[in-house]
C-alpha cells in the first residue's frame, strides 16, 4: 500500500459457478484503514449483482468516517431495503487506526478471524458474532476491539475456506485450517505467502481444479 504503518494482502479464488464473495480495503483518511470481507448468500447472477450493491453501500458508508457501530446499522438498513427476498450478507468490517494500532470491527455472520501475536501461534478471535446484514431491519450492531502491534497478523477467511469438501464429503474445517497455518508459520515471512498458503491448502484438500464455493482470504498486519 505504500505505507510503513501497515500491510494488507487479499486473494479471492472463484468457484465453478459465479457467487457473491467480495473483499475491499481503503483509506478512510490518512490515519484510518477500512477492511471488508463478505459473502452474499446464494450463487449465480442474482448473488453476484447484490454483491456489487453490498460492496458499494459498505464502502460508501464507511468513508463517511461514522463510528463503525452506527455505520453498520445504517448499512444493514440500506441493504435490507435493497435486497431480493431470502438474500443476506455475511460480512466482517473493521477499521484500523494506523497511528496506534487500535482495530475496531463488527462481525456480521462470518467465521471468527484468525489472530497471531508476534512469535505466537494463530488462534481464533471468538467473541461477538452478530447476525448477517439484510436479514432483519433496525439491528443495533456492536463492535469489538483489539490492538495490532508490530509483528501481529489478522486473517479473515470467507466460509468457503472452512466448508471446502474432499472427495469423501468431509469439510476442511476450522481446526485443520488453523493447524496447517501454524505448522508452516516459521516459513511465512510476508502476507502474500500467508494468504497463498491458506488458498493452496484449500485447493489441495478439494483435489479439483474448480472450487465448490468461492474462497476469500484477507490478511492485515
PyMOL commands that set and color helices and strands:
alter all, ss='L'
color gray80, all
select helices_A, chain A and resi 45-62+68-82+159-162+174-183+185-187+191-206
alter helices_A, ss='H'
color red, helices_A
select strands_A, chain A and resi 8-13+21-29+32-40+89-97+102-108+114-116+123-124+129-130+144-147+153-157+215-220
alter strands_A, ss='S'
color yellow, strands_A
deselect
rebuild
show_as cartoon
